[in-house]
């Protein structure tokens, strides 16, 4: 071996030895790699269930960021429980993994679980000074090893647990959960320390909550129709996103609370310090197990001196009185109609319904009594309506005579002669319509009241097993375009009773022509619209029709039509066309008809 070859080999040896010494990993890097390999081995197979688990892949660059080492770990659970709720917490994200309402059952008779699993994300989005975004939902929080796996609230002490994300002795995030006994509220506090040293000043800390609520009722289409994302601006009234379509909205003002609401249940997050600007979104789920996908991103207010945020969850039923007891206008999630309709329900219907409910009656009986009370209150209007229609029926022969004398080709002159006859006889042609118009708002108010009435859920009456949904007597494959797959028996009975009511009403009012047949079309429209609506609502309309039959029968027995006819004739004799002063409205109507007659000639 010559001198040059020896020198070259010696230099190569020095380079190899030097690189091995100077480039070897530090102890910290060795520990991180060991943690990574151990975590991958653990998530490949879950020792608790002995079933394969999904491997979570982590961006290696995030491991070097603050809290990055907490992205690797093993998921563990702990339970908070009281008489109302069973809350399952996960150390992954320190979040609520699932919520069970212990006193409620879904349409299959299984426990009502509002949400569960990895489809539910909840946590803070933190932007570091290097521009990386760390989601606490992906961090593994630590749970005190001395805490039992199930914490039960009692009368003297609530169930409480703290989950901690520790980066060092001076930087940490703590989630505190508190569950009192016999309450649907869960206290949720966030405590932070040292984040100002590692986080960027902008953007702000964002609370990110996303979940899919599960189907609880038999008719998922109808349940989706009454499910939406509600929110309460700090200076404004409760608002909500579309119930019928997907929608996204940017919140430009402070917000007190948001609610992931479905038809009969709700999940609310309230903050003592209002949330800053943010965005909310709702999408219809593309499967038959979930209702809709809810997503809210809310900016937290600038950290206080103690970096402490006080919040509160509410998980419970959409019962008006229950939500009202929670405060914060949560009861406005129960849709009671628009404008004055909601006040009819709030001021009159709900108090009366609650009073009847206190007697522990069957809810079918309560609906019957409520309908009876309503008919009694409106009976003076019904009486006046019947009298007006009776007068019109008595005058019909004279009206037909006028039409035959003037001729059907001159409607203006016919109407003019009709008005003269009405004035002589002292009959108001609109007298039969006005009472019905006054009853219409109450009828529409009930249309909003019953579908949102939690009290009817799961309650049976006669053959109806659940008054809050339809009672199918016939089922069949869905009809294209219409979407019908059943016929509701109570809706069918309501339609038949409406047809019978229309027939007798035509006999009383003496209506003829096209209007006579138009009344028979409306019940079939109701059949198509109300077929999937709650049996309780159709039962109310059925009871209303039957009680109306009874009212008309009694009024007909009380009213002597011969006296009415004699009174009309007496009015006609007393009326002197030449001397009686006409009202301005009568003068204008007659002048208008006279001008129309002149133009036609």
Residue pairs with C-beta under 8 A, 6 or more apart in sequence:
25 33
32 63
32 69
35 69
35 72
36 63
36 72
39 72
39 73
39 74
40 55
42 74
43 53
43 54
43 55
43 56
43 74
44 52
44 53
44 55
45 51
45 52
45 53
46 52
46 53
58 71
58 72
61 132
62 68
62 71
62 132
62 134
63 69
63 71
63 72
65 128
65 130
65 132
65 134
66 126
66 128
66 134
66 167
66 171
66 198
67 126
67 134
67 136
67 139
67 165
67 167
67 173
68 134
70 139
70 140
70 141
70 165
70 166
70 167
71 138
71 139
71 140
72 140
73 91
73 92
73 140
74 140
75 90
75 91
75 92
75 140
76 90
76 91
76 143
77 88
77 89
77 90
77 91
77 97
77 149
78 88
78 89
78 91
78 143
78 147
78 149
78 150
78 151
78 161
79 86
79 87
79 88
79 89
79 149
79 150
79 151
80 86
80 87
80 89
80 151
80 153
80 159
80 161
80 177
80 179
80 186
81 87
81 150
81 151
81 152
81 153
81 159
81 179
82 152
82 153
82 158
82 159
82 179
82 180
82 181
82 182
82 183
83 102
83 103
83 181
83 182
84 101
84 102
84 103
84 182
84 183
84 184
84 316
85 99
85 100
85 101
85 102
85 179
85 183
85 184
85 186
85 315
86 99
86 100
86 102
87 96
87 98
87 99
87 100
87 177
87 179
87 186
88 96
88 97
88 98
88 99
88 100
88 116
89 95
89 96
89 97
89 161
89 163
89 177
90 96
90 97
91 140
91 141
91 142
91 143
91 163
92 137
92 138
92 139
92 140
92 141
93 121
93 122
93 123
93 136
93 137
93 138
93 139
93 141
94 123
94 136
94 139
94 141
94 163
94 165
94 173
94 175
95 120
95 121
95 122
95 123
95 137
95 175
96 120
96 122
96 177
96 186
96 313
97 116
97 117
97 120
98 113
98 114
98 115
98 116
98 117
98 120
99 113
99 114
99 115
99 116
99 267
99 315
100 111
100 112
100 113
100 114
101 111
101 112
101 113
101 114
101 265
101 315
101 316
101 317
102 111
104 111
104 112
104 265
104 317
105 111
105 112
105 458
106 112
106 214
106 215
106 216
106 217
107 216
107 217
107 218
107 466
107 469
112 216
112 265
113 214
114 213
114 214
114 265
114 267
114 315
115 211
115 212
115 213
115 214
115 267
116 214
119 211
119 212
119 290
120 210
120 211
120 212
121 137
121 208
121 209
121 210
121 211
122 137
122 208
122 209
122 210
122 211
123 135
123 136
123 137
123 138
123 139
123 207
123 208
124 135
124 136
124 173
124 190
124 205
124 206
124 207
124 208
124 300
125 133
125 134
125 135
125 136
125 205
125 206
125 207
125 208
125 297
126 133
126 134
126 135
126 136
126 195
126 199
126 205
127 133
127 199
127 200
127 202
127 203
128 134
128 198
128 199
128 200
129 198
129 199
129 200
131 200
135 208
136 165
136 173
137 208
139 165
141 163
141 164
141 165
141 175
142 163
142 164
142 165
142 166
143 161
143 163
144 161
144 162
147 161
151 159
151 160
151 161
151 179
152 159
153 159
153 179
153 180
153 181
154 181
155 181
158 178
158 179
158 180
158 181
158 187
159 178
159 179
160 176
160 177
160 178
160 179
161 176
161 177
162 174
162 175
162 176
162 177
163 174
163 175
163 177
164 172
164 173
164 174
164 175
165 172
165 173
165 174
166 172
167 194
167 198
168 194
170 193
170 194
170 197
171 193
171 194
171 195
171 197
171 198
172 192
172 193
172 194
173 190
173 191
173 192
173 195
174 190
174 191
174 192
175 188
175 189
175 190
176 187
176 188
176 189
176 190
176 191
177 186
177 187
177 188
178 186
178 187
178 188
178 189
179 186
179 187
180 187
184 314
184 315
184 316
184 322
184 326
185 312
185 313
185 314
185 326
186 312
186 313
186 314
186 315
187 312
188 269
188 311
188 312
188 313
189 308
189 309
189 310
189 311
190 308
190 309
190 311
191 306
191 307
191 308
192 303
192 307
192 308
193 307
195 205
195 303
195 307
196 303
199 205
203 299
204 276
204 299
204 300
204 302
205 299
205 300
205 303
206 278
206 297
206 298
206 299
206 300
207 275
207 296
207 297
207 298
207 299
207 300
208 296
208 297
209 258
209 269
209 294
209 295
209 296
209 298
210 293
210 294
210 295
210 296
211 260
211 267
211 293
211 294
212 285
212 290
212 291
212 292
212 293
212 294
213 227
213 260
213 262
213 265
213 267
213 290
213 291
213 292
213 294
214 289
214 290
214 291
215 223
215 288
215 289
215 290
215 291
216 223
216 262
216 263
216 264
216 265
217 223
217 263
217 264
217 468
217 469
218 466
218 469
219 469
219 470
219 532
220 288
220 291
221 483
221 532
222 263
222 469
222 532
222 533
223 262
223 263
223 291
224 243
224 284
224 291
224 292
225 243
225 244
225 263
226 243
226 262
226 263
226 335
226 451
226 452
227 243
227 261
227 262
227 263
227 291
227 292
228 240
228 241
228 242
228 243
228 261
228 282
228 292
229 240
229 241
229 258
229 259
229 260
229 261
229 280
229 281
229 282
229 294
229 296
230 238
230 239
230 240
230 258
230 259
230 261
230 266
230 332
230 333
231 238
231 239
231 240
231 251
231 255
231 257
231 258
231 259
231 280
232 238
232 239
232 255
232 256
232 257
232 258
232 328
232 329
233 239
233 251
233 253
233 254
233 255
233 256
234 253
234 254
234 255
234 256
234 274
235 253
235 254
236 253
237 329
237 332
238 329
238 332
238 333
240 261
240 333
241 247
241 249
241 280
241 281
241 282
242 282
245 284
246 281
246 282
246 283
246 284
247 281
247 282
248 279
248 280
248 281
248 282
249 279
249 280
249 281
250 277
250 278
250 279
251 275
251 277
251 278
251 279
251 280
251 298
252 277
253 277
254 274
254 275
254 276
255 274
255 275
255 278
255 298
256 270
256 271
256 274
256 275
256 328
257 268
257 269
257 270
257 271
257 328
257 330
258 268
258 269
258 275
258 280
258 296
258 298
259 266
259 267
259 268
259 269
259 330
259 333
260 266
260 267
260 268
260 294
261 267
261 318
261 333
262 291
262 292
263 318
263 452
264 317
264 318
264 454
264 457
264 468
265 315
265 316
265 317
265 318
266 314
266 315
266 316
266 317
266 318
266 323
266 330
266 333
267 313
267 314
267 315
268 313
268 314
268 315
268 326
268 330
269 296
269 311
269 312
269 313
270 311
270 312
270 313
270 314
270 328
271 309
271 310
271 311
271 312
272 309
272 310
272 311
272 312
273 300
273 301
273 304
273 309
273 310
274 301
275 298
275 299
275 300
275 301
276 298
276 299
276 300
276 301
277 299
278 296
278 297
278 298
278 299
279 296
279 297
280 295
280 296
280 297
281 294
281 295
281 296
282 292
282 293
282 294
282 295
283 292
283 293
283 295
284 291
284 292
284 293
285 291
285 292
285 293
300 309
301 309
314 326
314 330
316 322
316 323
316 326
317 454
318 333
318 334
318 452
318 454
319 334
319 454
319 455
320 331
320 334
320 350
320 454
321 331
321 354
323 330
323 331
323 333
323 334
324 330
324 331
334 452
335 448
335 452
336 342
336 345
336 346
336 445
336 448
336 449
336 452
337 344
337 345
337 444
337 445
337 447
337 448
337 449
340 441
341 441
341 444
341 445
341 448
342 445
342 448
344 441
344 442
344 445
345 445
345 448
345 449
349 370
349 445
349 446
349 449
352 370
352 373
353 366
353 370
353 453
353 455
356 366
356 369
356 370
357 363
357 366
357 455
361 369
362 459
362 461
363 455
363 456
363 459
363 461
363 467
363 536
364 459
364 461
364 462
364 464
364 467
364 536
364 539
365 461
367 467
367 536
367 539
367 540
367 543
368 543
370 540
371 540
371 543
371 544
371 547
372 543
372 547
374 442
374 544
375 382
375 544
375 547
375 548
375 551
378 435
378 438
378 439
378 442
379 551
381 435
381 438
381 439
382 435
382 548
382 551
382 552
382 555
383 555
384 431
384 435
385 431
385 432
385 433
385 434
385 435
385 436
386 432
386 508
386 552
386 555
386 556
386 559
387 431
387 559
387 564
388 427
388 428
388 431
388 432
389 432
389 508
389 509
389 510
390 508
390 559
390 561
390 564
391 425
391 427
391 431
391 564
391 568
392 427
392 429
392 432
392 509
392 510
393 508
393 509
393 510
394 561
394 564
394 565
394 568
395 421
395 422
395 425
395 427
395 568
396 510
398 421
399 418
399 421
402 414
402 417
402 418
402 421
403 414
406 413
406 414
406 417
407 414
408 414
410 597
410 600
412 593
412 596
412 597
412 600
413 593
413 597
415 593
416 590
416 593
416 594
416 597
418 429
419 586
419 589
419 590
419 593
420 577
422 428
422 429
423 575
423 582
423 586
424 571
424 572
424 575
424 577
425 568
425 571
425 572
426 567
426 568
426 571
426 575
427 568
432 509
443 544
446 537
446 540
447 537
450 456
450 533
450 534
450 536
450 537
450 540
451 533
451 534
451 537
453 468
453 534
453 536
454 468
456 466
456 467
456 468
456 534
456 536
457 466
457 468
458 466
458 468
459 466
459 467
459 468
460 466
460 467
461 467
461 539
463 471
463 489
464 471
464 490
464 535
464 536
464 539
465 471
466 535
467 534
467 535
467 536
467 539
468 534
468 535
468 536
469 534
469 535
470 486
470 488
470 490
470 491
470 531
470 532
470 533
470 534
470 535
471 488
471 489
471 490
471 535
472 486
472 487
472 488
472 489
473 486
473 487
473 488
473 489
473 492
474 486
474 487
475 485
475 486
476 485
476 486
477 485
478 484
478 485
479 485
482 528
484 528
484 531
486 531
486 532
487 531
488 530
488 531
488 532
488 533
488 535
488 538
490 535
490 538
490 539
490 542
491 526
491 527
491 530
491 531
491 533
491 535
491 538
492 527
493 538
493 542
494 526
494 530
494 538
494 539
494 541
494 542
494 545
495 523
495 524
495 526
495 527
497 542
497 545
497 546
498 522
498 523
498 526
498 541
498 545
499 520
499 523
500 545
500 549
501 545
501 548
501 549
502 519
502 520
502 522
502 523
504 549
504 552
505 519
506 516
506 519
508 552
511 519
526 541
530 537
530 538
530 541
582 590
